[in-house]
Amino acid sequence: MSTYRLAEAAEILGVSDDTVRRWVDAGRVAASTADGRAVIAGADLAVLAESLADSRDPDPARASAVSARNRLTGIVVRVKRDAVMAQVDLICGPYRIVSLMSSEAADDLGLEPGVRAVASVKSTNVVVERP
């Protein structure tokens, strides 16, 4: 099972370390201790990431001033597999990324909820806007 230090969880969620500590203290996400450090189970972090993505009300002014890089670090929140294909959902900060790949590739990468992953995005058409 994957675990994440609080600083790693904060990076994945796109918030500060202090915010993650407050969420742990408030019981919003469970933490345990490993090697003397507070850690969050990957599956628990995936649930929190998904709830944050579902509840976000994006600020249009902020969104129009930011151009996301083409490599987004995040956490896998869902993997749906059939005999041939897999759909992998990631939460990368405020962004939800969905990737379609072969089931074999998803298995080879060990993708499951709670695993940290990087989404590399390549597009032939990228729109960048300024207010």
C-alpha positions as protocol buffer text, in pm:
chain_id: "A"
residue {
  index: 1
  type: MET
  ca { x: 0 y: 0 z: 0 }
}
residue {
  index: 2
  type: SER
  ca { x: 130 y: 346 z: -92 }
}
residue {
  index: 3
  type: THR
  ca { x: 170 y: 608 z: 180 }
}
residue {
  index: 4
  type: TYR
  ca { x: 253 y: 975 z: 150 }
}
residue {
  index: 5
  type: ARG
  ca { x: 424 y: 1217 z: 388 }
}
residue {
  index: 6
  type: LEU
  ca { x: 214 y: 1524 z: 457 }
}
residue {
  index: 7
  type: ALA
  ca { x: 437 y: 1741 z: 236 }
}
residue {
  index: 8
  type: GLU
  ca { x: 394 y: 1496 z: -53 }
}
residue {
  index: 9
  type: ALA
  ca { x: 18 y: 1491 z: -2 }
}
residue {
  index: 10
  type: ALA
  ca { x: 12 y: 1872 z: -5 }
}
residue {
  index: 11
  type: GLU
  ca { x: 206 y: 1881 z: -333 }
}
residue {
  index: 12
  type: ILE
  ca { x: -32 y: 1632 z: -494 }
}
residue {
  index: 13
  type: LEU
  ca { x: -340 y: 1823 z: -377 }
}
residue {
  index: 14
  type: GLY
  ca { x: -200 y: 2164 z: -465 }
}
residue {
  index: 15
  type: VAL
  ca { x: -231 y: 2299 z: -109 }
}
residue {
  index: 16
  type: SER
  ca { x: 13 y: 2391 z: 168 }
}
residue {
  index: 17
  type: ASP
  ca { x: 158 y: 2149 z: 423 }
}
residue {
  index: 18
  type: ASP
  ca { x: -28 y: 2343 z: 693 }
}
residue {
  index: 19
  type: THR
  ca { x: -360 y: 2286 z: 517 }
}
residue {
  index: 20
  type: VAL
  ca { x: -302 y: 1911 z: 512 }
}
residue {
  index: 21
  type: ARG
  ca { x: -206 y: 1918 z: 883 }
}
residue {
  index: 22
  type: ARG
  ca { x: -528 y: 2105 z: 964 }
}
residue {
  index: 23
  type: TRP
  ca { x: -732 y: 1849 z: 767 }
}
residue {
  index: 24
  type: VAL
  ca { x: -564 y: 1567 z: 959 }
}
residue {
  index: 25
  type: ASP
  ca { x: -629 y: 1743 z: 1292 }
}
residue {
  index: 26
  type: ALA
  ca { x: -992 y: 1801 z: 1195 }
}
residue {
  index: 27
  type: GLY
  ca { x: -1038 y: 1436 z: 1096 }
}
residue {
  index: 28
  type: ARG
  ca { x: -1097 y: 1511 z: 728 }
}
residue {
  index: 29
  type: VAL
  ca { x: -827 y: 1258 z: 636 }
}
residue {
  index: 30
  type: ALA
  ca { x: -663 y: 993 z: 855 }
}
residue {
  index: 31
  type: ALA
  ca { x: -290 y: 988 z: 918 }
}
residue {
  index: 32
  type: SER
  ca { x: -68 y: 734 z: 1087 }
}
residue {
  index: 33
  type: THR
  ca { x: 299 y: 727 z: 1182 }
}
residue {
  index: 34
  type: ALA
  ca { x: 573 y: 550 z: 989 }
}
residue {
  index: 35
  type: ASP
  ca { x: 941 y: 592 z: 1077 }
}
residue {
  index: 36
  type: GLY
  ca { x: 848 y: 876 z: 1312 }
}
residue {
  index: 37
  type: ARG
  ca { x: 668 y: 1076 z: 1041 }
}
residue {
  index: 38
  type: ALA
  ca { x: 300 y: 1136 z: 981 }
}
residue {
  index: 39
  type: VAL
  ca { x: 181 y: 963 z: 664 }
}
residue {
  index: 40
  type: ILE
  ca { x: -148 y: 929 z: 479 }
}
residue {
  index: 41
  type: ALA
  ca { x: -251 y: 604 z: 311 }
}
residue {
  index: 42
  type: GLY
  ca { x: -269 y: 640 z: -67 }
}
residue {
  index: 43
  type: ALA
  ca { x: -627 y: 514 z: -84 }
}
residue {
  index: 44
  type: ASP
  ca { x: -736 y: 772 z: 177 }
}
residue {
  index: 45
  type: LEU
  ca { x: -553 y: 1048 z: -11 }
}
residue {
  index: 46
  type: ALA
  ca { x: -726 y: 942 z: -334 }
}
residue {
  index: 47
  type: VAL
  ca { x: -1069 y: 974 z: -167 }
}
residue {
  index: 48
  type: LEU
  ca { x: -980 y: 1320 z: -34 }
}
residue {
  index: 49
  type: ALA
  ca { x: -843 y: 1432 z: -373 }
}
residue {
  index: 50
  type: GLU
  ca { x: -1158 y: 1320 z: -549 }
}
residue {
  index: 51
  type: SER
  ca { x: -1382 y: 1498 z: -297 }
}
residue {
  index: 52
  type: LEU
  ca { x: -1181 y: 1818 z: -341 }
}
residue {
  index: 53
  type: ALA
  ca { x: -1208 y: 1799 z: -720 }
}
residue {
  index: 54
  type: ASP
  ca { x: -1583 y: 1736 z: -700 }
}
residue {
  index: 55
  type: SER
  ca { x: -1641 y: 2029 z: -463 }
}
residue {
  index: 56
  type: ARG
  ca { x: -1420 y: 2291 z: -627 }
}
residue {
  index: 57
  type: ASP
  ca { x: -1586 y: 2596 z: -769 }
}
residue {
  index: 58
  type: PRO
  ca { x: -1312 y: 2723 z: -1000 }
}
residue {
  index: 59
  type: ASP
  ca { x: -1246 y: 3095 z: -995 }
}
residue {
  index: 60
  type: PRO
  ca { x: -1266 y: 3199 z: -1363 }
}
residue {
  index: 61
  type: ALA
  ca { x: -1027 y: 3489 z: -1308 }
}
residue {
  index: 62
  type: ARG
  ca { x: -760 y: 3259 z: -1164 }
}
residue {
  index: 63
  type: ALA
  ca { x: -816 y: 2985 z: -1423 }
}
residue {
  index: 64
  type: SER
  ca { x: -774 y: 3226 z: -1714 }
}
residue {
  index: 65
  type: ALA
  ca { x: -440 y: 3351 z: -1578 }
}
residue {
  index: 66
  type: VAL
  ca { x: -280 y: 3006 z: -1552 }
}
residue {
  index: 67
  type: SER
  ca { x: -146 y: 2782 z: -1825 }
}
residue {
  index: 68
  type: ALA
  ca { x: -87 y: 2427 z: -1697 }
}
residue {
  index: 69
  type: ARG
  ca { x: 242 y: 2260 z: -1785 }
}
residue {
  index: 70
  type: ASN
  ca { x: 232 y: 1942 z: -1986 }
}
residue {
  index: 71
  type: ARG
  ca { x: 345 y: 1721 z: -1693 }
}
residue {
  index: 72
  type: LEU
  ca { x: 101 y: 1709 z: -1403 }
}
residue {
  index: 73
  type: THR
  ca { x: 184 y: 1515 z: -1086 }
}
residue {
  index: 74
  type: GLY
  ca { x: -114 y: 1366 z: -910 }
}
residue {
  index: 75
  type: ILE
  ca { x: -276 y: 1065 z: -753 }
}
residue {
  index: 76
  type: VAL
  ca { x: -474 y: 785 z: -915 }
}
residue {
  index: 77
  type: VAL
  ca { x: -831 y: 788 z: -785 }
}
residue {
  index: 78
  type: ARG
  ca { x: -994 y: 522 z: -1006 }
}
residue {
  index: 79
  type: VAL
  ca { x: -897 y: 251 z: -1253 }
}
residue {
  index: 80
  type: LYS
  ca { x: -1164 y: 80 z: -1464 }
}
residue {
  index: 81
  type: ARG
  ca { x: -1037 y: -221 z: -1657 }
}
residue {
  index: 82
  type: ASP
  ca { x: -1183 y: -462 z: -1908 }
}
residue {
  index: 83
  type: ALA
  ca { x: -1008 y: -734 z: -2108 }
}
residue {
  index: 84
  type: VAL
  ca { x: -835 y: -486 z: -2340 }
}
residue {
  index: 85
  type: MET
  ca { x: -852 y: -126 z: -2212 }
}
residue {
  index: 86
  type: ALA
  ca { x: -823 y: 67 z: -1886 }
}
residue {
  index: 87
  type: GLN
  ca { x: -955 y: 409 z: -1791 }
}
residue {
  index: 88
  type: VAL
  ca { x: -731 y: 577 z: -1533 }
}
residue {
  index: 89
  type: ASP
  ca { x: -861 y: 884 z: -1345 }
}
residue {
  index: 90
  type: LEU
  ca { x: -607 y: 1110 z: -1174 }
}
residue {
  index: 91
  type: ILE
  ca { x: -644 y: 1421 z: -962 }
}
residue {
  index: 92
  type: CYS
  ca { x: -354 y: 1657 z: -1027 }
}
residue {
  index: 93
  type: GLY
  ca { x: -400 y: 1956 z: -798 }
}
residue {
  index: 94
  type: PRO
  ca { x: -722 y: 2123 z: -915 }
}
residue {
  index: 95
  type: TYR
  ca { x: -733 y: 1921 z: -1238 }
}
residue {
  index: 96
  type: ARG
  ca { x: -902 y: 1589 z: -1315 }
}
residue {
  index: 97
  type: ILE
  ca { x: -715 y: 1397 z: -1585 }
}
residue {
  index: 98
  type: VAL
  ca { x: -854 y: 1085 z: -1754 }
}
residue {
  index: 99
  type: SER
  ca { x: -626 y: 855 z: -1953 }
}
residue {
  index: 100
  type: LEU
  ca { x: -721 y: 563 z: -2173 }
}
residue {
  index: 101
  type: MET
  ca { x: -456 y: 292 z: -2213 }
}
residue {
  index: 102
  type: SER
  ca { x: -428 y: -80 z: -2254 }
}
residue {
  index: 103
  type: SER
  ca { x: -508 y: -290 z: -1948 }
}
residue {
  index: 104
  type: GLU
  ca { x: -162 y: -442 z: -1987 }
}
residue {
  index: 105
  type: ALA
  ca { x: 1 y: -97 z: -1959 }
}
residue {
  index: 106
  type: ALA
  ca { x: -204 y: -12 z: -1649 }
}
residue {
  index: 107
  type: ASP
  ca { x: -101 y: -345 z: -1493 }
}
residue {
  index: 108
  type: ASP
  ca { x: 266 y: -294 z: -1585 }
}
residue {
  index: 109
  type: LEU
  ca { x: 260 y: 51 z: -1422 }
}
residue {
  index: 110
  type: GLY
  ca { x: 89 y: -86 z: -1111 }
}
residue {
  index: 111
  type: LEU
  ca { x: -187 y: 174 z: -1135 }
}
residue {
  index: 112
  type: GLU
  ca { x: -448 y: 155 z: -860 }
}
residue {
  index: 113
  type: PRO
  ca { x: -621 y: 412 z: -638 }
}
residue {
  index: 114
  type: GLY
  ca { x: -371 y: 586 z: -413 }
}
residue {
  index: 115
  type: VAL
  ca { x: -68 y: 550 z: -641 }
}
residue {
  index: 116
  type: ARG
  ca { x: 121 y: 865 z: -732 }
}
residue {
  index: 117
  type: ALA
  ca { x: 156 y: 920 z: -1107 }
}
residue {
  index: 118
  type: VAL
  ca { x: 251 y: 1185 z: -1361 }
}
residue {
  index: 119
  type: ALA
  ca { x: 17 y: 1269 z: -1648 }
}
residue {
  index: 120
  type: SER
  ca { x: 210 y: 1386 z: -1954 }
}
residue {
  index: 121
  type: VAL
  ca { x: -20 y: 1571 z: -2190 }
}
residue {
  index: 122
  type: LYS
  ca { x: 56 y: 1613 z: -2560 }
}
residue {
  index: 123
  type: SER
  ca { x: -189 y: 1795 z: -2776 }
}
residue {
  index: 124
  type: THR
  ca { x: -192 y: 1930 z: -3128 }
}
residue {
  index: 125
  type: ASN
  ca { x: -416 y: 2216 z: -3016 }
}
residue {
  index: 126
  type: VAL
  ca { x: -355 y: 2406 z: -2693 }
}
residue {
  index: 127
  type: VAL
  ca { x: -545 y: 2727 z: -2617 }
}
residue {
  index: 128
  type: VAL
  ca { x: -380 y: 2980 z: -2385 }
}
residue {
  index: 129
  type: GLU
  ca { x: -585 y: 3278 z: -2268 }
}
residue {
  index: 130
  type: ARG
  ca { x: -522 y: 3594 z: -2072 }
}
residue {
  index: 131
  type: PRO
  ca { x: -792 y: 3806 z: -1913 }
}
